[in-house]
Amino acid sequence: MLHIIQLIVDWSEVWALLVPMLFCKKQPVLFKPVVFYIFIAFFINLAVDIIWKFRTMIPTAFNSNNYLYNLHSIVRFLLFSLFFIRLNQPYLLILKKAIPILFMAFVLINFGFWENFFNYWQFSSRLLSVEAFFLIFYSLQYYLFKINENVEVDIFTPDFWVVTGLGIYMTINFFIFLLHNELTIRLQSFSISLWKVHDVSYIIFNLFLAKALYESSKQ
Amino acid sequence: MNPANNDIRLLLVVGIAAMLMLFISVLLSFIFTQRKKLQFQQSLHALQQAQQYHLVEAAVRSEETERHRIAEKLHDEVGALLSSSKLHFKMMILKNADSQSRTLFDKGNELLDDAITEIRGISHNLHSYILQEFGLNEAIKHFSEKIADSPLIKITTKLDDHYKTTVPQNDIALYRITQELLNNILKHAEANIIHISSVYKNSVLNLTLVYNGQGLTQEMFEELCYTNEGLGLKNIQSRIYLLKGSISFFKVNNDYHIKISVPTLITT
């Protein structure tokens, strides 16, 4: 039984994405970045888990999946930034448009001078925590804008579900991402157990995305 | 156990807990504030609806009061004056009058009769005394008989006798709606058969008008209500709104149907 649960949690980054994928059809332009994210993340995560499960059969030069986490982080950040910009909230507009540029500058400088994008042993804690920080900022500014806006019909709009899911996921994982490199060196088994928290939060995130896309397709 | 490792663990646990608490508190305050705002908006909307309702009510009531006042004036004052004139006319002695004077006298007498009938008609149209005395069913029947007084059109009625007036003002509104609809059918539909029926069930009066010719569909009705041409239809809509009822226009085979549903326990 434990083995089955272990297997489910291990592959959660893949199957969890299948839930929102069910509602991806006929989405408005606003949710296109989210739809793209779901499909791209599915293929990246599938590659991540396949490499991890069959690492003994793959040549050493190709059996690390850490660069895929870095790639996933960049893709996720850019697509969700686009989603927040497309929300058309006239609040901190310049800053919101500048953040993706700043982030890409950070990626280039970080991987150009300090870190290796294709690090065999670990993904970039710095990249993932910066991504989490900016996405938390985006989520909080969304709520601040909405508080000042008039409520028309419903609080729980499809964009609310996307932002809340993303916010919860990033809030839980900010410190996990930040300290992951340090933990893999000092407390490897703890870091592996902690990744299960990430996996559970990823399932929650995907359920929120599914709810958002379902509500949006109903409208 | 290495104390530095413990510090990292503690930092991690405290960090995650603090971040989560912060996020949840922002989320809860957001939901709470939005709920309050939504409630406020809803109460504001309800207030605006009530205000609009009162405005429509005042407009319809004042129109009705004015109709009543004019009808009374015409019936009691102008009608009485004309009847008195007629009496004086009758008492005139035309023994030595020539044939031309006699013709003029007869013509004047005839015109006076016409004026009396016309004034009576206008007065009854403006305020139905039958409605006041005998209720909605009789008023509709009487109005139908009056306008069907021609071989070109046949109007039949089958009105539910179980219906009894609860709020007289509602009956006036229903009568005016029926009047307006029948006038519209006569004017625009080129109908030669009209059937009016009513069913009273569960405190809801369902009044149906079925006619042939060129009728209205729901879309056409809604479109006309937003144009300047559909003043009568706008009036119907206002009265339906006031009665908290509904009106629907539809076509079944070659006949056009107008269905009015009004809850009779509503006191406006």
Boltz contact constraints between the chains, C-beta under 6 A:
constraints:
  - contact:
      token1: [A, 143]
      token2: [B, 26]
      max_distance: 6.0
  - contact:
      token1: [A, 143]
      token2: [B, 30]
      max_distance: 6.0
  - contact:
      token1: [A, 147]
      token2: [B, 33]
      max_distance: 6.0
  - contact:
      token1: [A, 151]
      token2: [B, 34]
      max_distance: 6.0
  - contact:
      token1: [A, 151]
      token2: [B, 37]
      max_distance: 6.0
  - contact:
      token1: [A, 151]
      token2: [B, 38]
      max_distance: 6.0
  - contact:
      token1: [A, 151]
      token2: [B, 41]
      max_distance: 6.0
  - contact:
      token1: [A, 155]
      token2: [B, 34]
      max_distance: 6.0
  - contact:
      token1: [A, 167]
      token2: [B, 23]
      max_distance: 6.0
  - contact:
      token1: [A, 171]
      token2: [B, 19]
      max_distance: 6.0
  - contact:
      token1: [A, 171]
      token2: [B, 20]
      max_distance: 6.0
  - contact:
      token1: [A, 171]
      token2: [B, 23]
      max_distance: 6.0
  - contact:
      token1: [A, 174]
      token2: [B, 19]
      max_distance: 6.0
  - contact:
      token1: [A, 175]
      token2: [B, 12]
      max_distance: 6.0
  - contact:
      token1: [A, 175]
      token2: [B, 15]
      max_distance: 6.0
  - contact:
      token1: [A, 175]
      token2: [B, 16]
      max_distance: 6.0
  - contact:
      token1: [A, 179]
      token2: [B, 12]
      max_distance: 6.0
  - contact:
      token1: [A, 186]
      token2: [B, 5]
      max_distance: 6.0
  - contact:
      token1: [A, 187]
      token2: [B, 5]
      max_distance: 6.0
